[in-house]
C-alpha cells in the first residue's frame, strides 16, 4: 500500500523532496478515514443490532452487559485495532509518525481492554447482588483489587511501549521500589485486609444498620468497598467511613435486633417521692374495678393478711403490718398492661423495675420489646404506652415529677 501511495503521488507530480512527507500524510489521512468508518460501523450499526438482540432475549445477564456498557467499550477497540493493523501498511513503521501511531494504538488498546475487563467485573458484581444469598463475601473489595491489578498491568505495558523495553524489564525494577509501593498503596492493603476480616467474621454486610459516632454515621450500609464503606444515614445523607476503621475501632451493628424479631423499649418515668403512700381499704376497693389489677389485689391482700395472722397482729394494726403502696401497685399495673399489650413481644424480656432514687424522684423503668421493628411504628408504639401510663398515674395517687414551669409559679403567686 505504501508503494501504491508513492506511485500515485508521483503521478500527481509531487516533488521528490516532498514525497516522504506527502506519503506520510496521505497514509495518515487514509488511516483516520478507515478508523472512523470502522468506529461508525461498530458503534452505530453493529452495536445497535446487538442491543436489539439483547432487548428481545429472555436472559437477564445480557441486560447487565448493556447496562454496564460492555459492548460500548469493546466497540471502541475497533478503531484502535484498525490503527494498529493499518499503520505498517500505510505509513513507514520506522518513521516518527509510524512509531507514534503504533505506540498510541498499543497504549489505547491496553487501557481499552482494561476498561472492558472492568465493565465485565461490574457485570459479575451486579449479577451476584441479584442472586446471592450470602452477603458476607468480600466481592466488592476483591473486584476492586482485580481492577487495580488490571490497570497496573495496562500502565506497565504502556510504559514499556513508550520506552521500547520489555515489560519484564520494568517489573524487575519494581523490586527495588517495594518500600515506596507499600507506602503508596498502604491504604489499599489495609482496606483489603480489613474487608477480608469483616467478611470472615461476618461483622458487617450491605443492608446492616450500624452506628459509628466517631464518623457521624448512623444508618444502613450501602456498599463495602476496598478503601471505604458507604453508610446512608437516616437523614438521607451519605457518610463515607474508612474500611479499616471497622476493625481498628468499635461500632454498633443492629443486625441482631433486626433478626430477633423485637426492638427494645427502655425508658423511665420519674415518680415524685412525696406522692408515695400506703393505700386505705376504700382506695383498694376502688382500684379493684380495674380488670388488670383485680387478681393482683386479691393475691396481694391475701398475702398481707396471711403475714399479719402469722405475726399475731390485729387487722387495724397498720403500723406493724405490711400494706399496699401506690407505687408498688402502679408498677404491678404497668407490668400487667405490657403483658397484655398486642404490640409488646410476648417471648422476650418484659419487666418494670424501680431504679435507685435520685434528686428528681424515683425512676420506674420499662424494659420490654416491641414486636414491630419499623422505626415509625416502633416510636408510635412506645409513645402510646407512655401516653397511657402518664394518664393513669393520677388514678393511683401518683405524681410524675417535672421541674416547675412558669405556669406553676404563676399559680403559686395567684394562691398567695
C-alpha positions as CSV (number, residue, x, y, z in Angstrom):
1,X,0.0,0.0,0.0
2,X,2.8,2.4,0.7
3,X,4.2,1.7,-2.8
4,X,0.8,2.4,-4.3
5,X,0.5,5.7,-2.5
6,X,4.0,6.6,-3.5
7,X,3.3,5.9,-7.2
8,X,0.1,7.8,-7.0
9,X,1.8,10.9,-5.6
10,X,4.5,10.7,-8.3
11,X,1.7,10.7,-10.9
12,X,0.3,13.8,-9.2
13,X,3.7,15.5,-9.9
14,X,4.7,15.7,-6.2
15,X,8.4,16.7,-5.9
16,X,10.9,14.1,-4.7
17,X,11.8,16.4,-1.8
18,X,8.2,16.5,-0.5
19,X,7.4,12.9,-1.4
20,X,8.1,11.3,2.0
21,X,6.1,13.9,3.9
22,X,3.2,13.7,1.4
23,X,3.3,9.9,1.5
24,X,3.1,10.0,5.3
25,X,0.2,12.5,5.4
26,X,-1.8,10.7,2.8
27,X,-1.3,7.4,4.7
28,X,-2.3,9.1,7.9
29,X,-5.4,10.5,6.3
30,X,-6.4,7.1,5.0
31,X,-5.8,5.6,8.4
32,X,-8.1,8.2,10.1
33,X,-10.8,7.7,7.5
34,X,-10.8,3.9,7.7
35,X,-10.6,4.0,11.5
36,X,-13.6,6.5,11.6
37,X,-15.6,4.2,9.2
38,X,-14.8,1.2,11.4
39,X,-15.9,3.0,14.5
40,X,-19.1,4.2,12.9
41,X,-20.0,0.7,11.8
42,X,-19.3,-0.9,15.1
43,X,-20.9,1.9,17.1
44,X,-24.0,2.8,15.1
45,X,-24.6,-0.4,13.1
46,X,-23.3,-3.5,14.9
47,X,-23.9,-2.2,18.4
48,X,-27.5,-1.2,17.6
49,X,-28.1,-4.7,16.2
50,X,-26.7,-6.3,19.4
51,X,-28.9,-4.0,21.5
52,X,-32.0,-5.2,19.6
53,X,-31.0,-8.8,20.1
54,X,-30.4,-8.4,23.8
55,X,-33.7,-6.5,24.3
56,X,-35.6,-9.4,22.8
57,X,-33.7,-12.0,24.8
58,X,-35.3,-13.7,27.8
59,X,-32.0,-13.8,29.7
60,X,-31.2,-11.1,32.3
61,X,-27.4,-11.4,32.4
62,X,-27.1,-9.9,28.9
63,X,-29.1,-6.9,30.0
64,X,-26.4,-6.3,32.5
65,X,-23.9,-6.3,29.7
66,X,-25.8,-3.4,28.2
67,X,-26.3,-1.6,31.5
68,X,-22.6,-1.6,32.3
69,X,-21.7,-0.7,28.6
70,X,-19.5,-3.7,28.0
71,X,-20.4,-3.7,24.3
72,X,-19.7,0.0,24.0
73,X,-16.2,-0.4,25.4
74,X,-15.5,-3.4,23.1
75,X,-16.8,-1.4,20.2
76,X,-14.3,1.4,21.0
77,X,-11.5,-1.2,20.5
78,X,-12.3,-1.4,16.8
79,X,-10.7,1.9,15.6
80,X,-7.6,1.3,17.7
81,X,-7.2,-2.2,16.3
82,X,-7.5,-0.8,12.8
83,X,-4.9,1.8,13.6
84,X,-2.5,-0.9,14.8
85,X,-3.2,-3.0,11.8
86,X,-3.2,-0.3,9.1
87,X,-0.2,1.7,10.2
88,X,2.6,-0.7,8.9
89,X,0.7,-0.9,5.6
90,X,0.1,2.8,5.0
91,X,2.9,4.5,6.9
92,X,6.6,3.6,7.3
93,X,6.8,1.9,10.7
94,X,10.3,3.3,11.1
95,X,9.2,6.9,10.7
96,X,8.3,9.1,13.6
97,X,4.7,9.2,12.6
98,X,4.5,5.4,12.2
99,X,6.2,4.9,15.5
100,X,3.8,7.4,17.2
101,X,0.7,5.7,15.6
102,X,1.8,2.2,16.7
103,X,2.7,3.3,20.2
104,X,-0.6,5.2,20.6
105,X,-2.6,2.2,19.3
106,X,-0.9,-0.2,21.7
107,X,-1.4,2.1,24.7
108,X,-5.1,2.7,23.7
109,X,-5.7,-1.0,23.2
110,X,-4.2,-1.8,26.6
111,X,-6.3,0.7,28.5
112,X,-9.4,-0.1,26.5
113,X,-9.1,-3.8,27.2
114,X,-8.6,-2.9,30.9
115,X,-11.8,-0.8,30.8
116,X,-13.7,-3.7,29.1
117,X,-12.5,-6.1,31.8
118,X,-13.6,-3.6,34.4
119,X,-17.1,-3.4,32.9
120,X,-17.3,-7.3,32.9
121,X,-16.3,-7.3,36.5
122,X,-19.1,-4.8,37.2
123,X,-21.5,-7.2,35.5
124,X,-20.3,-10.0,37.8
125,X,-20.8,-7.9,40.8
126,X,-24.4,-6.8,39.8
127,X,-25.3,-10.4,38.9
128,X,-24.1,-11.6,42.3
129,X,-26.1,-8.9,44.1
130,X,-29.2,-10.0,42.3
131,X,-28.9,-13.7,43.0
132,X,-26.7,-14.1,46.1
133,X,-28.0,-15.4,49.4
134,X,-24.6,-14.9,51.2
135,X,-24.0,-11.2,51.9
136,X,-20.6,-11.5,53.6
137,X,-18.4,-12.4,50.7
138,X,-15.9,-9.5,50.1
139,X,-16.8,-9.5,46.4
140,X,-16.7,-5.7,46.0
141,X,-13.3,-5.4,47.5
142,X,-12.0,-8.3,45.5
143,X,-13.3,-6.8,42.3
144,X,-11.6,-3.5,43.1
145,X,-8.3,-5.3,43.7
146,X,-8.6,-7.1,40.4
147,X,-9.4,-3.8,38.7
148,X,-6.4,-2.2,40.3
149,X,-4.1,-5.1,39.1
150,X,-5.6,-4.9,35.6
151,X,-4.9,-1.1,35.3
152,X,-1.4,-1.6,36.8
153,X,-0.7,-4.2,34.1
154,X,-2.0,-1.8,31.4
155,X,0.1,1.0,32.8
156,X,3.3,-1.2,32.8
157,X,2.6,-2.3,29.2
158,X,2.1,1.3,28.1
159,X,5.3,2.5,29.7
160,X,7.1,-0.5,28.1
161,X,5.7,0.6,24.7
162,X,6.9,4.1,25.1
163,X,10.4,3.1,26.3
164,X,10.7,0.3,23.9
165,X,11.6,-2.1,26.7
166,X,10.2,-5.5,27.7
167,X,7.6,-5.4,30.4
168,X,9.7,-7.8,32.4
169,X,12.5,-5.3,32.4
170,X,10.2,-2.8,34.2
171,X,8.9,-5.5,36.6
172,X,12.4,-6.3,37.6
173,X,12.9,-2.7,38.7
174,X,9.8,-2.7,40.9
175,X,11.6,-4.9,43.4
176,X,13.8,-2.0,44.4
177,X,10.7,0.2,44.8
178,X,8.9,-2.2,47.2
179,X,9.1,0.1,50.1
180,X,7.7,3.0,48.0
181,X,4.9,0.9,46.7
182,X,3.9,-0.3,50.2
183,X,3.8,3.4,51.2
184,X,1.8,4.4,48.2
185,X,-0.7,1.5,48.5
186,X,-0.8,1.2,52.3
187,X,-4.5,2.3,52.4
188,X,-5.4,-0.2,49.7
189,X,-3.5,-3.0,51.5
190,X,-5.1,-2.1,54.9
191,X,-8.6,-1.9,53.2
192,X,-8.1,-5.3,51.6
193,X,-7.1,-6.9,54.9
194,X,-10.0,-5.2,56.7
195,X,-12.6,-6.3,54.1
196,X,-11.3,-9.9,54.4
197,X,-11.6,-9.8,58.2
198,X,-15.0,-8.2,58.0
199,X,-16.2,-11.0,55.7
200,X,-14.6,-13.8,57.6
201,X,-16.0,-12.7,61.0
202,X,-19.4,-11.6,59.4
203,X,-19.1,-8.2,61.1
204,X,-20.9,-6.1,58.6
205,X,-22.9,-6.7,55.4
206,X,-24.7,-4.4,53.0
207,X,-28.1,-3.6,54.4
208,X,-27.0,-3.7,58.0
209,X,-27.8,-0.8,60.3
210,X,-24.6,0.4,62.0
211,X,-23.6,3.3,64.3
212,X,-20.2,4.9,64.2
213,X,-20.5,8.1,66.3
214,X,-16.8,9.0,65.6
215,X,-17.6,9.4,61.9
216,X,-21.2,10.6,62.4
217,X,-22.5,7.5,60.7
218,X,-25.9,6.1,61.8
219,X,-27.8,4.3,59.1
220,X,-27.8,1.4,56.6
221,X,-24.6,0.1,54.9
222,X,-24.9,0.7,51.1
223,X,-21.5,-0.7,50.0
224,X,-18.4,-2.1,51.5
225,X,-15.5,-1.1,49.2
226,X,-11.8,-1.7,49.2
227,X,-11.0,1.7,50.9
228,X,-14.3,3.0,52.1
229,X,-17.7,1.9,53.5
230,X,-20.7,3.9,52.4
231,X,-23.4,4.4,55.0
232,X,-26.8,6.0,54.2
233,X,-27.9,7.9,57.3
234,X,-31.5,8.3,58.3
235,X,-31.5,11.9,57.2
236,X,-30.6,10.6,53.7
237,X,-27.0,11.9,53.8
238,X,-24.1,9.6,52.9
239,X,-21.2,9.1,55.2
240,X,-18.0,7.6,53.9
241,X,-16.1,5.6,56.5
242,X,-12.6,4.0,56.0
243,X,-12.9,0.3,55.8
244,X,-10.1,-0.2,58.2
245,X,-11.9,1.8,60.8
246,X,-14.4,-1.0,61.3
247,X,-11.7,-3.4,62.6
248,X,-9.5,-0.8,64.3
249,X,-12.3,0.8,66.3
250,X,-15.7,-0.1,67.8
251,X,-19.1,0.3,66.2
252,X,-22.6,-0.9,66.9
253,X,-24.4,-3.2,64.4
254,X,-28.1,-3.5,64.9
255,X,-28.4,-6.7,62.8
256,X,-29.0,-8.9,65.9
257,X,-32.0,-6.7,66.8
258,X,-33.4,-6.9,63.3
259,X,-33.0,-10.7,63.3
260,X,-34.5,-11.2,66.8
261,X,-38.0,-10.0,65.8
262,X,-38.2,-7.4,68.6
263,X,-37.0,-3.9,69.2
264,X,-36.1,-2.8,72.7
265,X,-38.1,-0.2,74.7
266,X,-36.1,1.1,77.6
267,X,-37.4,4.3,79.1
268,X,-38.1,5.6,82.6
269,X,-40.7,7.7,84.3
270,X,-39.8,9.7,87.4
271,X,-42.2,9.4,90.4
272,X,-42.4,12.3,92.8
273,X,-41.3,10.8,96.2
274,X,-43.7,12.9,98.1
275,X,-46.6,11.2,96.3
276,X,-45.7,7.7,97.6
277,X,-48.1,6.5,100.2
278,X,-50.0,3.5,101.7
279,X,-53.4,2.6,100.4
280,X,-56.6,2.7,102.5
281,X,-59.2,0.0,102.2
282,X,-61.6,2.2,100.3
283,X,-58.9,3.0,97.8
284,X,-58.1,-0.7,97.3
285,X,-61.8,-1.4,96.7
286,X,-61.8,1.4,94.1
287,X,-58.7,0.0,92.3
288,X,-60.3,-3.4,92.2
289,X,-62.6,-2.2,89.5
290,X,-59.5,-2.1,87.1
291,X,-59.5,-5.5,85.5
292,X,-55.8,-5.7,85.1
293,X,-55.4,-5.3,88.8
294,X,-58.2,-7.4,90.2
295,X,-56.3,-10.7,90.5
296,X,-53.2,-8.8,91.8
297,X,-55.1,-7.1,94.5
298,X,-56.8,-10.3,95.6
299,X,-53.5,-12.2,95.8
300,X,-51.6,-9.4,97.4
301,X,-54.3,-8.8,100.1
302,X,-54.4,-12.5,100.9
303,X,-50.6,-12.5,101.2
304,X,-50.7,-9.5,103.6
305,X,-53.5,-10.9,105.7
306,X,-51.5,-14.2,106.0
307,X,-48.4,-12.4,107.1
308,X,-50.4,-10.4,109.7
309,X,-52.0,-13.5,111.1
310,X,-48.6,-15.2,111.3
311,X,-47.3,-12.3,113.4
312,X,-50.5,-12.2,115.5
313,X,-51.3,-8.6,114.6
314,X,-54.7,-7.1,114.8
315,X,-56.4,-6.2,111.4
316,X,-56.3,-2.5,112.3
317,X,-52.6,-2.5,113.3
318,X,-51.3,-0.7,110.3
319,X,-48.1,0.5,111.8
320,X,-46.6,-3.0,112.3
321,X,-48.1,-4.9,109.3
322,X,-47.4,-4.8,105.6
323,X,-49.5,-2.6,103.5
324,X,-50.1,-1.9,99.8
325,X,-48.3,1.1,98.4
326,X,-49.4,3.2,95.4
327,X,-46.0,3.0,93.7
328,X,-45.9,-0.9,94.0
329,X,-49.5,-1.2,92.8
330,X,-48.8,1.2,89.9
331,X,-45.7,-0.9,89.0
332,X,-47.8,-4.0,89.0
333,X,-50.4,-2.4,86.8
334,X,-47.8,-1.3,84.2
335,X,-46.4,-4.9,84.1
336,X,-49.9,-6.3,83.6
337,X,-50.6,-3.7,80.9
338,X,-47.4,-4.5,79.0
339,X,-48.1,-8.3,79.3
340,X,-51.4,-8.0,77.5
341,X,-50.4,-5.3,75.0
342,X,-50.7,-6.7,71.4
343,X,-47.6,-4.8,70.2
344,X,-45.2,-5.9,73.0
345,X,-43.2,-9.1,72.2
346,X,-44.5,-11.8,74.4
347,X,-41.5,-14.1,74.1
348,X,-38.8,-11.5,75.1
349,X,-37.9,-9.9,78.4
350,X,-40.7,-7.7,79.8
351,X,-40.4,-6.0,83.2
352,X,-41.0,-2.9,85.1
353,X,-38.2,-2.1,87.6
354,X,-37.6,0.5,90.2
355,X,-34.2,2.2,90.0
356,X,-32.2,4.0,92.6
357,X,-33.8,7.2,93.7
358,X,-32.3,10.5,92.6
359,X,-32.7,14.1,93.5
360,X,-35.5,14.2,90.9
361,X,-37.5,11.3,92.3
362,X,-37.9,7.5,91.9
363,X,-37.3,6.2,88.4
364,X,-39.6,3.4,87.2
365,X,-38.0,1.9,84.1
366,X,-40.0,0.0,81.5
367,X,-37.9,-2.7,79.8
368,X,-39.6,-4.6,77.0
369,X,-39.5,-5.3,73.3
370,X,-42.0,-4.2,70.6
371,X,-42.8,-6.9,68.0
372,X,-42.7,-4.3,65.2
373,X,-39.2,-3.2,64.2
374,X,-40.2,-0.5,61.8
375,X,-38.9,2.8,63.1
376,X,-42.1,4.8,62.6
377,X,-44.3,2.1,64.1
378,X,-41.9,1.5,67.0
379,X,-41.9,5.2,68.0
380,X,-45.7,5.1,67.8
381,X,-46.0,2.0,70.0
382,X,-43.6,3.5,72.6
383,X,-45.5,6.8,72.6
384,X,-48.9,5.1,73.0
385,X,-47.6,3.1,76.0
386,X,-46.3,6.1,77.8
387,X,-49.3,8.2,77.0
388,X,-51.4,5.6,78.8
389,X,-49.1,5.4,81.8
390,X,-49.0,9.2,82.2
391,X,-52.8,9.4,82.0
392,X,-53.3,6.5,84.5
393,X,-50.8,7.8,87.2
394,X,-53.4,10.2,88.9
395,X,-55.7,7.2,89.5
396,X,-53.1,5.7,91.7
397,X,-52.3,8.9,93.5
398,X,-49.0,9.1,91.7
399,X,-47.4,12.4,90.7
400,X,-45.0,12.3,87.7
401,X,-42.0,14.6,88.5
402,X,-41.2,17.6,86.4
403,X,-39.3,20.7,87.2
404,X,-41.5,23.8,88.0
405,X,-42.6,25.7,84.9
406,X,-43.7,29.3,84.5
407,X,-47.3,28.3,84.9
408,X,-46.5,26.6,88.2
409,X,-45.0,29.8,89.6
410,X,-48.0,31.8,88.3
411,X,-50.4,29.5,90.1
412,X,-48.4,29.7,93.3
413,X,-48.4,33.5,93.2
414,X,-52.1,33.5,92.5
415,X,-52.8,31.5,95.6
416,X,-50.6,33.8,97.7
